[in-house]
Amino acid sequence: MLQCQVELRVRWKALTAFVKTLSLQRQMMENLIIARARQDALQRKMEERRLRLQEEANRRFAASGAMTAEEQEQRVLYANILEYEHDHEWPKLWKANLKKNPDDVTVVSGLVSYMLSRSDHPVVKLLRKHQYRIYNRLYPIVSKGLPQSPALLMRPSRSIQSLNPESQRKPPRSISGNLGSQSLNSLQDTYDKEGGEEFHTQVDRENSFEDLEQFLTQLDWAPPQESPENTDSHSEPHCDPPLPLEQDEVQIQELELRALTEHLKAIVKEIHVAIEQLLSLCLLSFESLNIAASKDLCLACIEEAFFTPLWSALVALFRKVYREREQAYETSMKLYQDASPVDVGVPSKLFPQDAGDLQGSYPYESAVQELRLLVTDGCPQRKLECIVRTLRLICACAEDYRCLHEVDSSPKTAAIGADDLLPILAFVALRCQCPQLVSECAALEEFIHEGYLIGEEGYCLTSMQSALAFVESLHTGRARLPEDKLM
């Protein structure tokens, strides 16, 4: 009897456990059905929202006739922006703040900067996509070694040594190469975090940035130094003659240069299209930015974000195309590295005759130091501002120097005119000793927005281009000089 009771209790416990298991399974199944129903409802809701936003984008881009591929892409991007704004709160807050302060430049710049810091925003995704595409077109070209040229061959670079903190201090001649490698590595890191695939399929990730860093540091010329055997300042300057080349090699190099030029033109055009598309998408995201002042600020922020990681690779391609001009610049730089201002046509009243009157070691040194900073930046707009500051420093120095020669130092007229500015700027460019300025200014002329080339900025850039061309022609004897004693 006792044994039967024990068996009944065991069976009852087993039956109770089985019933609990069935109840738990039934509850889990019900929860799963409910979760699936909610998921289906959420998917339907998201699909309805996507269709609604797509219809809104279609109404925004409604046009008569068939839409172009660019318009269709822009419509899709605008739909992505609407969906992004539906899922995030910060665009609404910034729009409200911008509506209250439409003319506040700090609000405008803060909005664009914040938007560009959000890696998941459609504008930033599009910016990264364009950057990867441009870099993929640049790397196969700029990572190759420099071809031989019938002009004066460049000397081996010592800029790699300048990257070593223990090396001897020298003027900043190759900072752009180091800056470019850091920027490109940051671009690669950003890409890795976003998990893209287009970049991996076209570029060897293990070697591309390292190879490009080595190439960028080898683009600079070694700074001119006097030989220990030749310390006489009155000795004749010497330039190594160009090495003879076969006619077939010259023709091949001409074809290569033509191909590089066409490739550069295509990349420049692609960059302009990319920046216009990014600006248009920003204005679609925040319609309050579509006024002149806010639009210029928005464009400046986009250009800074776009060009900074790519500039060194871009200028490397420019230096390949403008290599002959840079070599002409270096030849003149070697011949006139010890020239005084009067040797390049600067009037005697615009520089001090007594060395004790100089605030630096040579005239216009502050302008030279400012101009050397141009190659250290990666944003075209800031480079243009550097040129403007250089010319302003030249005018300030010229005014101070003129006051040293005149008894009545009260300023009645401007110290220098356009005719005096060119030789002074040429002297500053010679003292700067940076052949890369030729390619940098050529790149600025391509990428600076037309609106900046009308006023002071455009005049300063044009003056710099003229001064560089003047320096390039010094060694040929075609430049007009008051004295020819150095030739």
Number of C-alpha atoms within 10 A of each C-alpha: 5 7 8 9 10 11 11 12 12 12 12 12 12 12 12 12 12 12 12 12 12 12 12 12 12 12 12 12 12 12 12 12 12 12 12 12 12 12 12 12 12 12 12 12 12 13 12 12 15 16 13 15 20 19 14 16 20 16 11 13 15 14 10 6 6 9 13 9 9 10 14 14 12 19 22 16 18 25 23 19 21 21 18 15 15 13 10 10 10 13 18 13 11 19 18 12 15 19 13 11 13 16 15 14 14 10 17 23 16 15 21 21 15 13 19 19 12 12 15 12 16 24 25 20 15 15 21 20 16 19 21 21 17 19 19 17 17 19 20 13 15 22 20 11 11 14 9 14 18 15 16 18 15 20 12 11 15 17 23 18 15 19 15 10 8 8 10 8 10 10 13 17 24 26 21 25 29 20 22 28 24 16 20 24 17 13 18 18 12 14 18 13 9 13 11 14 10 13 19 15 10 14 17 10 12 8 10 15 20 14 15 23 23 15 20 25 25 19 22 24 22 17 17 12 8 12 8 7 6 11 9 10 9 8 9 11 14 9 11 10 9 12 11 10 12 8 10 9 13 15 11 11 16 13 12 14 17 13 13 17 17 13 17 19 13 12 18 17 13 15 19 14 13 19 17 14 17 24 22 16 20 24 17 18 18 16 12 16 24 16 12 9 13 21 18 17 17 23 19 20 19 22 20 15 20 22 19 18 24 22 23 30 28 23 26 26 23 22 25 21 21 19 22 17 20 24 20 20 27 26 24 20 24 19 18 21 18 13 14 14 21 18 18 25 19 22 15 13 17 25 25 20 14 8 11 9 12 15 12 11 9 15 26 27 19 16 25 22 16 18 23 22 17 23 23 18 18 23 22 25 19 14 21 22 14 22 23 21 17 26 22 14 18 23 21 15 21 24 20 16 22 19 18 18 15 10 8 9 12 8 10 7 8 9 19 17 10 8 10 15 20 21 23 27 27 25 27 26 24 27 23 23 22 24 25 27 22 22 22 22 23 16 19 17 18 14 17 17 17 10 10 14 16 10 9 11 20 18 14 21 21 15 19 24 20 16 21 24 17 22 26 25 17 21 20 12 10 9 14 12 15 12 11 10 7 14 12
